[in-house]
Amino acid sequence: MQKVFIVGCGAYMDTGYGCPGEWRCLKAAALGEGKFSEPVQVIAFVRCECPGRPLIPNIGMAARLSEIKPDAIYLSKCLVEAKPGCPYASAEDLAKMIEGKTGVPVILGTHEYK
């Protein structure tokens, strides 16, 4: 079973714009729906907090504390499709930074639920 981290947009989740938090991402991961081709084991859920500077260190800390390197890192639907988008970095830029620092593939999005 693939082991993954999920990164969610903390600001988006906190404002209540339709995403109550990580439950939709976790459901899709458990059922192998949306961007997940099969059920996966979520090892960590990391919130990106504005302006995003601590994101890479927090991903590293999650890997160290869990003692498991993820097979993939998923950027949540709320992070990828937020309207308005992040004023600090696009999801594509975040994915490139995460991949560059961790060497782990990053997938944009998690689910297709409304």
OpenMM code with the backbone's topology and positions (N, CA, C; nanometers):
from openmm import Vec3, app, unit

residues = "MET GLN LYS VAL PHE ILE VAL GLY CYS GLY ALA TYR MET ASP THR GLY TYR GLY CYS PRO GLY GLU TRP ARG CYS LEU LYS ALA ALA ALA LEU GLY GLU GLY LYS PHE SER GLU PRO VAL GLN VAL ILE ALA PHE VAL ARG CYS GLU CYS PRO GLY ARG PRO LEU ILE PRO ASN ILE GLY MET ALA ALA ARG LEU SER GLU ILE LYS PRO ASP ALA ILE TYR LEU SER LYS CYS LEU VAL GLU ALA LYS PRO GLY CYS PRO TYR ALA SER ALA GLU ASP LEU ALA LYS MET ILE GLU GLY LYS THR GLY VAL PRO VAL ILE LEU GLY THR HIS GLU TYR LYS".split()
positions = [
    Vec3(0.0847, -0.1179, 0.0000),
    Vec3(0.0000, 0.0000, 0.0000),
    Vec3(0.0888, 0.1236, 0.0000),
    Vec3(0.0564, 0.2172, -0.0872),
    Vec3(0.1337, 0.3403, -0.0978),
    Vec3(0.1137, 0.4251, 0.0278),
    Vec3(0.2229, 0.4866, 0.0748),
    Vec3(0.2199, 0.5742, 0.1915),
    Vec3(0.2345, 0.7184, 0.1424),
    Vec3(0.1432, 0.8057, 0.1868),
    Vec3(0.1409, 0.9419, 0.1342),
    Vec3(0.1280, 1.0454, 0.2448),
    Vec3(0.1694, 1.1665, 0.2116),
    Vec3(0.1409, 1.2857, 0.2912),
    Vec3(0.0393, 1.3668, 0.2119),
    Vec3(-0.0449, 1.4414, 0.2826),
    Vec3(-0.1364, 1.5358, 0.2193),
    Vec3(-0.1062, 1.6729, 0.2764),
    Vec3(-0.0987, 1.7724, 0.1887),
    Vec3(-0.0760, 1.9110, 0.2300),
    Vec3(-0.2024, 1.9897, 0.1998),
    Vec3(-0.2614, 2.0504, 0.3027),
    Vec3(-0.3823, 2.1310, 0.2871),
    Vec3(-0.3537, 2.2775, 0.3105),
    Vec3(-0.4385, 2.3627, 0.2561),
    Vec3(-0.4269, 2.5078, 0.2750),
    Vec3(-0.4952, 2.5452, 0.4058),
    Vec3(-0.4167, 2.5797, 0.5064),
    Vec3(-0.4710, 2.6159, 0.6370),
    Vec3(-0.5632, 2.7362, 0.6315),
    Vec3(-0.5266, 2.8382, 0.5548),
    Vec3(-0.6099, 2.9591, 0.5453),
    Vec3(-0.7446, 2.9269, 0.4823),
    Vec3(-0.7442, 2.8468, 0.3789),
    Vec3(-0.8696, 2.8120, 0.3106),
    Vec3(-0.9593, 2.7298, 0.4017),
    Vec3(-0.9009, 2.6330, 0.4712),
    Vec3(-0.9815, 2.5499, 0.5608),
    Vec3(-1.0391, 2.6325, 0.6754),
    Vec3(-0.9611, 2.7264, 0.7276),
    Vec3(-1.0065, 2.8066, 0.8412),
    Vec3(-1.1163, 2.9058, 0.8070),
    Vec3(-1.1254, 2.9479, 0.6802),
    Vec3(-1.2248, 3.0482, 0.6430),
    Vec3(-1.3609, 2.9885, 0.6131),
    Vec3(-1.3708, 2.8577, 0.5966),
    Vec3(-1.5000, 2.7935, 0.5744),
    Vec3(-1.5564, 2.8139, 0.4353),
    Vec3(-1.4719, 2.8299, 0.3352),
    Vec3(-1.5194, 2.8483, 0.1983),
    Vec3(-1.5601, 2.7175, 0.1327),
    Vec3(-1.6140, 2.6248, 0.2046),
    Vec3(-1.6599, 2.5004, 0.1463),
    Vec3(-1.5763, 2.3802, 0.1841),
    Vec3(-1.4572, 2.4019, 0.2397),
    Vec3(-1.3744, 2.2891, 0.2822),
    Vec3(-1.3667, 2.2912, 0.4346),
    Vec3(-1.4288, 2.1929, 0.4999),
    Vec3(-1.4261, 2.1912, 0.6453),
    Vec3(-1.2953, 2.1396, 0.7023),
    Vec3(-1.2046, 2.1024, 0.6189),
    Vec3(-1.0787, 2.0462, 0.6663),
    Vec3(-1.0440, 1.9229, 0.5871),
    Vec3(-0.9701, 1.8374, 0.6489),
    Vec3(-0.9115, 1.7262, 0.5762),
    Vec3(-1.0032, 1.6066, 0.5518),
    Vec3(-1.1246, 1.6029, 0.6003),
    Vec3(-1.2047, 1.4804, 0.5910),
    Vec3(-1.2288, 1.4351, 0.4484),
    Vec3(-1.2508, 1.5253, 0.3528),
    Vec3(-1.2735, 1.4840, 0.2143),
    Vec3(-1.1472, 1.4227, 0.1539),
    Vec3(-1.0331, 1.4817, 0.1830),
    Vec3(-0.9063, 1.4256, 0.1345),
    Vec3(-0.8833, 1.2871, 0.1924),
    Vec3(-0.9105, 1.2717, 0.3209),
    Vec3(-0.8900, 1.1424, 0.3858),
    Vec3(-0.9869, 1.0374, 0.3321),
    Vec3(-1.1100, 1.0779, 0.3044),
    Vec3(-1.2073, 0.9844, 0.2468),
    Vec3(-1.1599, 0.9359, 0.1099),
    Vec3(-1.1198, 1.0287, 0.0234),
    Vec3(-1.0722, 0.9912, -0.1098),
    Vec3(-0.9504, 0.8994, -0.1009),
    Vec3(-0.8595, 0.9297, -0.0092),
    Vec3(-0.7401, 0.8469, 0.0081),
    Vec3(-0.7781, 0.7063, 0.0537),
    Vec3(-0.8691, 0.6956, 0.1490),
    Vec3(-0.9086, 0.5650, 0.2017),
    Vec3(-0.9814, 0.4801, 0.0987),
    Vec3(-1.0592, 0.5468, 0.0113),
    Vec3(-1.1388, 0.4734, -0.0864),
    Vec3(-1.0701, 0.4607, -0.2225),
    Vec3(-0.9582, 0.5286, -0.2404),
    Vec3(-0.8904, 0.5251, -0.3697),
    Vec3(-0.9675, 0.6003, -0.4764),
    Vec3(-1.0272, 0.7123, -0.4385),
    Vec3(-1.1071, 0.7932, -0.5320),
    Vec3(-1.0320, 0.9203, -0.5690),
    Vec3(-1.0865, 0.9946, -0.6650),
    Vec3(-1.0255, 1.1208, -0.7065),
    Vec3(-0.8882, 1.0978, -0.7655),
    Vec3(-0.7883, 1.1671, -0.7169),
    Vec3(-0.6513, 1.1565, -0.7670),
    Vec3(-0.5793, 1.0317, -0.7172),
    Vec3(-0.6402, 0.9590, -0.6259),
    Vec3(-0.5799, 0.8371, -0.5730),
    Vec3(-0.6252, 0.7186, -0.6583),
    Vec3(-0.5332, 0.6507, -0.7228),
    Vec3(-0.5688, 0.5397, -0.8116),
    Vec3(-0.6048, 0.4129, -0.7347),
    Vec3(-0.5726, 0.4099, -0.6073),
    Vec3(-0.6043, 0.2971, -0.5196),
    Vec3(-0.6051, 0.3488, -0.3766),
    Vec3(-0.6641, 0.2749, -0.2825),
    Vec3(-0.6566, 0.3187, -0.1432),
    Vec3(-0.5111, 0.3319, -0.0988),
    Vec3(-0.4845, 0.4342, -0.0198),
    Vec3(-0.3492, 0.4602, 0.0285),
    Vec3(-0.3519, 0.4782, 0.1796),
    Vec3(-0.2340, 0.4738, 0.2389),
    Vec3(-0.2195, 0.4994, 0.3823),
    Vec3(-0.1671, 0.6411, 0.3989),
    Vec3(-0.2444, 0.7254, 0.4656),
    Vec3(-0.2019, 0.8634, 0.4901),
    Vec3(-0.1170, 0.8641, 0.6164),
    Vec3(0.0087, 0.9027, 0.6000),
    Vec3(0.1036, 0.9042, 0.7106),
    Vec3(0.1021, 1.0391, 0.7823),
    Vec3(0.0770, 1.1469, 0.7055),
    Vec3(0.0761, 1.2800, 0.7657),
    Vec3(-0.0172, 1.3714, 0.6878),
    Vec3(-0.0809, 1.4638, 0.7598),
    Vec3(-0.1586, 1.5716, 0.6997),
    Vec3(-0.0951, 1.7006, 0.7492),
    Vec3(-0.0344, 1.7758, 0.6583),
    Vec3(0.0388, 1.8971, 0.6929),
    Vec3(-0.0390, 2.0166, 0.6403),
    Vec3(-0.0610, 2.1146, 0.7257),
    Vec3(-0.1286, 2.2380, 0.6837),
    Vec3(-0.0246, 2.3391, 0.6385),
    Vec3(-0.0466, 2.3950, 0.5216),
    Vec3(0.0367, 2.5055, 0.4758),
    Vec3(-0.0193, 2.6319, 0.5401),
    Vec3(0.0643, 2.7056, 0.6093),
    Vec3(0.0210, 2.8286, 0.6758),
    Vec3(0.0890, 2.9474, 0.6090),
    Vec3(0.0128, 3.0535, 0.5867),
    Vec3(0.0641, 3.1728, 0.5190),
    Vec3(0.1846, 3.2292, 0.5941),
    Vec3(0.2862, 3.2679, 0.5239),
    Vec3(0.3023, 3.2721, 0.3782),
    Vec3(0.3666, 3.1475, 0.3195),
    Vec3(0.3660, 3.0364, 0.3891),
    Vec3(0.4161, 2.9110, 0.3357),
    Vec3(0.5605, 2.8787, 0.3674),
    Vec3(0.6309, 2.9688, 0.4322),
    Vec3(0.7734, 2.9456, 0.4609),
    Vec3(0.8005, 2.8182, 0.5413),
    Vec3(0.7169, 2.7861, 0.6413),
    Vec3(0.7478, 2.6667, 0.7199),
    Vec3(0.7033, 2.5348, 0.6542),
    Vec3(0.6447, 2.5402, 0.5353),
    Vec3(0.5893, 2.4186, 0.4765),
    Vec3(0.6940, 2.3102, 0.4545),
    Vec3(0.8032, 2.3414, 0.3895),
    Vec3(0.9056, 2.2406, 0.3616),
    Vec3(0.9637, 2.1847, 0.4921),
    Vec3(1.0019, 2.2700, 0.5893),
    Vec3(1.0494, 2.2139, 0.7174),
    Vec3(0.9437, 2.1290, 0.7879),
    Vec3(0.8159, 2.1673, 0.7779),
    Vec3(0.7103, 2.0886, 0.8428),
    Vec3(0.6929, 1.9523, 0.7760),
    Vec3(0.7077, 1.9471, 0.6438),
    Vec3(0.7026, 1.8186, 0.5739),
    Vec3(0.8202, 1.7318, 0.6198),
    Vec3(0.9377, 1.7931, 0.6301),
    Vec3(1.0547, 1.7202, 0.6788),
    Vec3(1.0350, 1.6698, 0.8204),
    Vec3(0.9759, 1.7521, 0.9052),
    Vec3(0.9497, 1.7121, 1.0441),
    Vec3(0.8499, 1.5967, 1.0480),
    Vec3(0.7462, 1.6015, 0.9654),
    Vec3(0.6481, 1.4927, 0.9606),
    Vec3(0.7146, 1.3621, 0.9196),
    Vec3(0.8058, 1.3697, 0.8236),
    Vec3(0.8774, 1.2495, 0.7799),
    Vec3(0.9663, 1.1957, 0.8920),
    Vec3(1.0345, 1.2865, 0.9613),
    Vec3(1.1210, 1.2428, 1.0713),
    Vec3(1.0398, 1.1814, 1.1859),
    Vec3(0.9317, 1.2482, 1.2240),
    Vec3(0.8525, 1.1991, 1.3368),
    Vec3(0.7801, 1.0689, 1.3045),
    Vec3(0.7322, 1.0556, 1.1812),
    Vec3(0.6630, 0.9318, 1.1439),
    Vec3(0.7625, 0.8205, 1.1140),
    Vec3(0.8873, 0.8596, 1.0870),
    Vec3(0.9935, 0.7659, 1.0496),
    Vec3(0.9600, 0.6914, 0.9206),
    Vec3(0.8776, 0.7555, 0.8361),
    Vec3(0.8382, 0.6963, 0.7086),
    Vec3(0.8510, 0.8022, 0.6001),
    Vec3(0.9272, 0.7712, 0.4958),
    Vec3(0.9345, 0.8607, 0.3809),
    Vec3(0.8149, 0.8292, 0.2918),
    Vec3(0.7363, 0.9291, 0.2545),
    Vec3(0.6186, 0.9020, 0.1724),
    Vec3(0.6569, 0.8624, 0.0301),
    Vec3(0.5682, 0.7848, -0.0318),
    Vec3(0.5841, 0.7498, -0.1723),
    Vec3(0.5402, 0.8657, -0.2615),
    Vec3(0.4490, 0.9484, -0.2092),
    Vec3(0.3990, 1.0647, -0.2828),
    Vec3(0.3459, 1.1661, -0.1828),
    Vec3(0.3414, 1.2919, -0.2274),
    Vec3(0.2825, 1.4002, -0.1485),
    Vec3(0.1725, 1.4610, -0.2336),
    Vec3(0.0526, 1.4694, -0.1772),
    Vec3(-0.0622, 1.5243, -0.2487),
    Vec3(-0.0931, 1.6633, -0.1959),
    Vec3(-0.1066, 1.7593, -0.2867),
    Vec3(-0.1554, 1.8917, -0.2488),
    Vec3(-0.3072, 1.8852, -0.2548),
    Vec3(-0.3737, 1.9211, -0.1473),
    Vec3(-0.5185, 1.9063, -0.1368),
    Vec3(-0.5927, 1.9878, -0.2419),
    Vec3(-0.7164, 1.9483, -0.2642),
    Vec3(-0.8011, 2.0204, -0.3588),
    Vec3(-0.8146, 2.1667, -0.3181),
    Vec3(-0.8293, 2.1938, -0.1876),
    Vec3(-0.8467, 2.3324, -0.1432),
    Vec3(-0.7207, 2.4146, -0.1685),
    Vec3(-0.6061, 2.3526, -0.1669),
    Vec3(-0.4824, 2.4252, -0.1946),
    Vec3(-0.4672, 2.4486, -0.3450),
    Vec3(-0.5014, 2.3491, -0.4245),
    Vec3(-0.4824, 2.3567, -0.5693),
    Vec3(-0.5877, 2.4439, -0.6370),
    Vec3(-0.7137, 2.4355, -0.5900),
    Vec3(-0.8232, 2.5032, -0.6593),
    Vec3(-0.8826, 2.6207, -0.5827),
    Vec3(-0.8158, 2.6704, -0.4816),
    Vec3(-0.8698, 2.7798, -0.4012),
    Vec3(-0.8990, 2.9030, -0.4866),
    Vec3(-1.0139, 2.9654, -0.4606),
    Vec3(-1.0518, 3.0910, -0.5250),
    Vec3(-1.0869, 3.1896, -0.4157),
    Vec3(-1.0177, 3.2968, -0.3959),
    Vec3(-0.8990, 3.3357, -0.4718),
    Vec3(-0.7809, 3.2448, -0.4381),
    Vec3(-0.6878, 3.2373, -0.5296),
    Vec3(-0.5702, 3.1532, -0.5120),
    Vec3(-0.4735, 3.2108, -0.4103),
    Vec3(-0.3742, 3.1342, -0.3786),
    Vec3(-0.2714, 3.1761, -0.2835),
    Vec3(-0.1969, 3.2981, -0.3371),
    Vec3(-0.1831, 3.4037, -0.2558),
    Vec3(-0.1097, 3.5223, -0.3018),
    Vec3(0.0425, 3.5048, -0.2954),
    Vec3(0.0888, 3.3949, -0.2376),
    Vec3(0.2323, 3.3764, -0.2170),
    Vec3(0.2971, 3.2830, -0.3182),
    Vec3(0.2260, 3.1788, -0.3597),
    Vec3(0.2834, 3.0833, -0.4562),
    Vec3(0.1713, 3.0027, -0.5199),
    Vec3(0.1875, 2.9676, -0.6448),
    Vec3(0.0894, 2.8813, -0.7111),
    Vec3(0.1110, 2.7376, -0.6634),
    Vec3(0.0104, 2.6561, -0.6828),
    Vec3(0.0226, 2.5149, -0.6461),
    Vec3(0.1359, 2.4493, -0.7241),
    Vec3(0.1516, 2.4882, -0.8493),
    Vec3(0.2588, 2.4328, -0.9318),
    Vec3(0.3962, 2.4696, -0.8749),
    Vec3(0.4107, 2.5949, -0.8313),
    Vec3(0.5377, 2.6380, -0.7717),
    Vec3(0.5652, 2.5637, -0.6405),
    Vec3(0.4613, 2.5482, -0.5571),
    Vec3(0.4785, 2.4733, -0.4328),
    Vec3(0.5203, 2.3295, -0.4618),
    Vec3(0.4562, 2.2684, -0.5613),
    Vec3(0.4901, 2.1305, -0.5970),
    Vec3(0.6362, 2.1196, -0.6389),
    Vec3(0.6835, 2.2131, -0.7195),
    Vec3(0.8232, 2.2108, -0.7636),
    Vec3(0.9182, 2.2267, -0.6448),
    Vec3(0.8846, 2.3171, -0.5529),
    Vec3(0.9693, 2.3375, -0.4351),
    Vec3(0.9731, 2.2118, -0.3482),
    Vec3(0.8568, 2.1515, -0.3255),
    Vec3(0.8501, 2.0322, -0.2412),
    Vec3(0.9274, 1.9173, -0.3053),
    Vec3(0.9041, 1.8961, -0.4336),
    Vec3(0.9756, 1.7884, -0.5042),
    Vec3(1.1263, 1.8121, -0.5017),
    Vec3(1.1665, 1.9385, -0.5230),
    Vec3(1.3086, 1.9708, -0.5239),
    Vec3(1.3766, 1.9463, -0.3904),
    Vec3(1.3070, 1.9754, -0.2816),
    Vec3(1.3653, 1.9587, -0.1474),
    Vec3(1.3549, 1.8166, -0.0942),
    Vec3(1.2474, 1.7446, -0.1308),
    Vec3(1.2250, 1.6121, -0.0717),
    Vec3(1.2599, 1.4968, -0.1654),
    Vec3(1.2562, 1.5224, -0.2965),
    Vec3(1.2759, 1.4152, -0.3926),
    Vec3(1.1554, 1.3238, -0.4062),
    Vec3(1.0426, 1.3647, -0.3474),
    Vec3(0.9194, 1.2859, -0.3502),
    Vec3(0.8248, 1.3472, -0.4536),
    Vec3(0.7622, 1.2642, -0.5393),
    Vec3(0.6685, 1.3203, -0.6373),
    Vec3(0.5493, 1.3868, -0.5693),
    Vec3(0.5059, 1.4991, -0.6271),
    Vec3(0.3928, 1.5746, -0.5740),
    Vec3(0.2792, 1.5700, -0.6761),
    Vec3(0.1591, 1.5374, -0.6282),
    Vec3(0.0402, 1.5300, -0.7123),
    Vec3(-0.0492, 1.6478, -0.6775),
    Vec3(-0.0991, 1.7148, -0.7809),
    Vec3(-0.1866, 1.8303, -0.7615),
    Vec3(-0.3314, 1.7846, -0.7473),
    Vec3(-0.3885, 1.8022, -0.6296),
    Vec3(-0.5269, 1.7675, -0.6034),
    Vec3(-0.5408, 1.6347, -0.5322),
    Vec3(-0.6594, 1.6157, -0.4728),
    Vec3(-0.6859, 1.4931, -0.3990),
    Vec3(-0.8191, 1.4297, -0.4381),
    Vec3(-0.9232, 1.5092, -0.4551),
    Vec3(-1.0573, 1.4520, -0.4782),
    Vec3(-1.1369, 1.5418, -0.5715),
    Vec3(-1.2549, 1.4887, -0.6125),
    Vec3(-1.3435, 1.5626, -0.7003),
    Vec3(-1.4771, 1.5921, -0.6319),
    Vec3(-1.4849, 1.5712, -0.5007),
    Vec3(-1.6105, 1.5961, -0.4285),
    Vec3(-1.6440, 1.7435, -0.4320),
    Vec3(-1.7720, 1.7737, -0.4290),
    Vec3(-1.8174, 1.9134, -0.4269),
    Vec3(-1.8242, 1.9640, -0.2864),
] * unit.nanometer
topology = app.Topology()
chain = topology.addChain("A")
for resn in residues:
    res = topology.addResidue(resn, chain)
    for name in ("N", "CA", "C"):
        topology.addAtom(name, app.Element.getBySymbol(name[0]), res)
